[in-house]
Amino acid sequence: MAAVLKRAVRPALALLALAAPAAACPYCALSQGKDTLVYIAAFLVAPYLLVSGTWMVIRHILQAERAGKP
């Protein structure tokens, strides 16, 4: 349960940490549409999801090989 919580918290912390530079200029941050912020969030979360998914598939393959499954 704790590992799952860590996996959920890390992307949220990354978004919070990287959102600070966007908020540095209030005019710029407020003039951007919500769709721009969604794109930024997607660009931040997509690599995490891709790496996590790949890691899980590789782990599953290795476990299958250890069990002797073809």
Legacy VTK file of the C-alpha trace (Angstrom):
# vtk DataFile Version 3.0
C-alpha trace
ASCII
DATASET POLYDATA
POINTS 70 float
0.000 0.000 0.000
2.829 2.391 0.843
4.533 1.709 -2.499
1.322 2.466 -4.362
0.947 5.679 -2.410
4.528 6.671 -3.262
3.850 6.031 -6.938
0.791 8.258 -6.812
2.466 11.038 -4.844
5.618 11.370 -6.951
3.913 12.717 -10.112
1.844 15.100 -8.010
4.972 16.416 -6.296
6.688 16.801 -9.665
3.747 18.837 -10.937
3.831 21.040 -7.871
7.587 21.539 -8.048
7.586 22.351 -11.738
4.492 24.543 -11.556
6.361 27.130 -9.464
8.333 28.507 -12.452
5.078 28.886 -14.379
3.640 30.896 -11.505
6.724 33.142 -11.288
5.210 35.532 -13.792
1.584 36.123 -12.772
0.734 37.816 -16.071
2.053 34.863 -18.074
0.413 32.285 -15.836
-2.974 33.993 -15.916
-2.919 34.725 -19.629
-2.459 31.058 -20.500
-5.562 29.035 -21.135
-6.401 25.954 -19.149
-5.667 23.813 -22.178
-2.022 24.930 -22.045
-1.770 23.837 -18.426
-3.321 20.487 -19.349
-0.681 20.049 -22.065
2.088 20.877 -19.601
0.675 18.411 -17.076
0.441 15.727 -19.775
4.064 16.300 -20.786
5.125 15.911 -17.172
3.062 12.807 -16.419
3.450 10.940 -19.742
7.147 10.020 -19.282
6.451 8.794 -15.760
3.618 6.571 -17.018
5.706 5.285 -19.924
8.681 4.392 -17.741
6.480 2.847 -15.030
4.568 0.759 -17.572
7.763 -0.453 -19.213
9.263 -1.287 -15.838
6.181 -3.342 -14.869
6.233 -5.275 -18.161
9.938 -6.057 -17.804
9.402 -7.133 -14.203
6.532 -9.417 -15.295
8.715 -10.972 -18.013
11.548 -11.590 -15.558
9.202 -13.189 -13.038
7.812 -15.450 -15.762
11.333 -16.503 -16.762
12.223 -17.282 -13.154
9.114 -19.444 -12.842
10.184 -21.376 -15.936
7.333 -20.267 -18.143
8.106 -19.835 -21.843
LINES 1 71
70 0 1 2 3 4 5 6 7 8 9 10 11 12 13 14 15 16 17 18 19 20 21 22 23 24 25 26 27 28 29 30 31 32 33 34 35 36 37 38 39 40 41 42 43 44 45 46 47 48 49 50 51 52 53 54 55 56 57 58 59 60 61 62 63 64 65 66 67 68 69
